[in-house]
Amino acid sequence: MLESMKLRLSDGNLSSASARKEAETLSEALTDLRTEGAISNDAYLEAGVIQGGLIVLANMISQDCDQGELIHHLSQLITRADNICSAHPDLIAHLVAA
């Protein structure tokens, strides 16, 4: 998910609304995974940081922040997601690859 968002952002095709939608989708997926017992509460809480970062990104886009700042923020989220996925591999499909 984050990698495809980075491509869309680099191409100028990521809107604030679509970033918010991605955050919403991630939130729903994480809640479902936790409810089903597919991920631990720790994994849920750690991945929530990424969801919050996507909301920040959406706000940055709506405030017309510089493209470089947006890409930097998203790159930091990708690095965090990679670290989270190292500790919680069940999240890879939801944070990075999806």
C-alpha beads as a LAMMPS data file, in Angstrom:
LAMMPS data file: protein, C-alpha beads

98 atoms
97 bonds

1 atom types
1 bond types

-500.0 500.0 xlo xhi
-500.0 500.0 ylo yhi
-500.0 500.0 zlo zhi

Masses

1 110.0

Atoms # bond

1 1 1 0.000 0.000 0.000
2 1 1 2.661 2.517 0.992
3 1 1 4.860 1.799 -2.017
4 1 1 1.955 2.327 -4.421
5 1 1 1.087 5.550 -2.592
6 1 1 4.688 6.721 -3.034
7 1 1 4.467 6.088 -6.779
8 1 1 1.188 7.993 -7.023
9 1 1 2.618 10.832 -4.944
10 1 1 5.729 11.022 -7.113
11 1 1 3.501 11.226 -10.197
12 1 1 1.371 13.945 -8.586
13 1 1 -1.651 11.635 -8.483
14 1 1 -2.211 11.311 -4.735
15 1 1 -4.964 13.523 -3.352
16 1 1 -5.719 14.288 0.246
17 1 1 -8.984 12.364 -0.109
18 1 1 -7.254 9.255 -1.429
19 1 1 -4.650 9.371 1.369
20 1 1 -7.491 9.600 3.902
21 1 1 -9.228 6.681 2.203
22 1 1 -6.054 4.594 2.480
23 1 1 -5.832 5.464 6.190
24 1 1 -9.468 4.469 6.663
25 1 1 -8.973 1.203 4.804
26 1 1 -5.902 0.408 6.896
27 1 1 -7.763 1.200 10.114
28 1 1 -10.607 -1.131 9.162
29 1 1 -8.221 -3.917 8.135
30 1 1 -6.237 -3.644 11.366
31 1 1 -9.399 -3.725 13.452
32 1 1 -10.608 -6.818 11.600
33 1 1 -7.251 -8.555 11.987
34 1 1 -7.141 -7.837 15.710
35 1 1 -10.762 -8.932 16.218
36 1 1 -10.069 -12.194 14.366
37 1 1 -6.956 -12.783 16.448
38 1 1 -4.758 -12.711 13.334
39 1 1 -2.495 -10.050 14.875
40 1 1 -1.563 -9.218 18.429
41 1 1 -2.631 -6.088 20.229
42 1 1 1.011 -4.911 20.058
43 1 1 1.019 -5.306 16.269
44 1 1 -2.289 -3.439 16.082
45 1 1 -0.951 -0.539 18.142
46 1 1 2.336 -0.326 16.245
47 1 1 0.591 -0.370 12.866
48 1 1 -1.731 2.363 14.112
49 1 1 1.255 4.710 13.961
50 1 1 1.284 4.227 10.185
51 1 1 -2.430 4.946 9.969
52 1 1 -1.886 8.161 11.918
53 1 1 0.994 9.088 9.637
54 1 1 -1.291 8.706 6.625
55 1 1 -3.727 11.176 8.177
56 1 1 -0.827 13.600 8.646
57 1 1 0.112 13.066 4.983
58 1 1 -3.467 13.805 3.903
59 1 1 -3.382 17.030 5.919
60 1 1 -0.037 17.988 4.408
61 1 1 -1.430 17.446 0.901
62 1 1 -4.511 19.543 1.655
63 1 1 -2.236 22.348 2.905
64 1 1 -0.260 22.245 -0.363
65 1 1 3.025 21.294 1.290
66 1 1 6.081 21.015 -0.908
67 1 1 6.299 17.771 -2.896
68 1 1 9.699 17.043 -1.360
69 1 1 8.264 17.270 2.159
70 1 1 5.431 14.940 1.218
71 1 1 7.786 12.378 -0.264
72 1 1 10.082 12.643 2.770
73 1 1 7.167 12.055 5.164
74 1 1 5.936 9.057 3.177
75 1 1 9.460 7.644 2.962
76 1 1 9.708 7.845 6.748
77 1 1 6.401 5.992 7.029
78 1 1 7.707 3.281 4.711
79 1 1 10.832 2.890 6.857
80 1 1 8.689 2.633 10.001
81 1 1 6.377 0.133 8.302
82 1 1 9.362 -1.993 7.264
83 1 1 10.554 -2.036 10.879
84 1 1 7.082 -2.932 12.144
85 1 1 6.777 -5.689 9.557
86 1 1 10.121 -7.137 10.648
87 1 1 8.641 -7.602 14.113
88 1 1 5.148 -8.509 12.872
89 1 1 5.381 -10.245 9.450
90 1 1 1.607 -10.730 9.307
91 1 1 1.300 -7.017 8.588
92 1 1 3.414 -6.976 5.394
93 1 1 0.448 -7.422 3.073
94 1 1 -1.440 -4.595 4.774
95 1 1 1.287 -2.000 5.218
96 1 1 3.849 -2.321 2.481
97 1 1 2.733 -4.576 -0.343
98 1 1 -1.014 -4.069 -0.522

Bonds

1 1 1 2
2 1 2 3
3 1 3 4
4 1 4 5
5 1 5 6
6 1 6 7
7 1 7 8
8 1 8 9
9 1 9 10
10 1 10 11
11 1 11 12
12 1 12 13
13 1 13 14
14 1 14 15
15 1 15 16
16 1 16 17
17 1 17 18
18 1 18 19
19 1 19 20
20 1 20 21
21 1 21 22
22 1 22 23
23 1 23 24
24 1 24 25
25 1 25 26
26 1 26 27
27 1 27 28
28 1 28 29
29 1 29 30
30 1 30 31
31 1 31 32
32 1 32 33
33 1 33 34
34 1 34 35
35 1 35 36
36 1 36 37
37 1 37 38
38 1 38 39
39 1 39 40
40 1 40 41
41 1 41 42
42 1 42 43
43 1 43 44
44 1 44 45
45 1 45 46
46 1 46 47
47 1 47 48
48 1 48 49
49 1 49 50
50 1 50 51
51 1 51 52
52 1 52 53
53 1 53 54
54 1 54 55
55 1 55 56
56 1 56 57
57 1 57 58
58 1 58 59
59 1 59 60
60 1 60 61
61 1 61 62
62 1 62 63
63 1 63 64
64 1 64 65
65 1 65 66
66 1 66 67
67 1 67 68
68 1 68 69
69 1 69 70
70 1 70 71
71 1 71 72
72 1 72 73
73 1 73 74
74 1 74 75
75 1 75 76
76 1 76 77
77 1 77 78
78 1 78 79
79 1 79 80
80 1 80 81
81 1 81 82
82 1 82 83
83 1 83 84
84 1 84 85
85 1 85 86
86 1 86 87
87 1 87 88
88 1 88 89
89 1 89 90
90 1 90 91
91 1 91 92
92 1 92 93
93 1 93 94
94 1 94 95
95 1 95 96
96 1 96 97
97 1 97 98
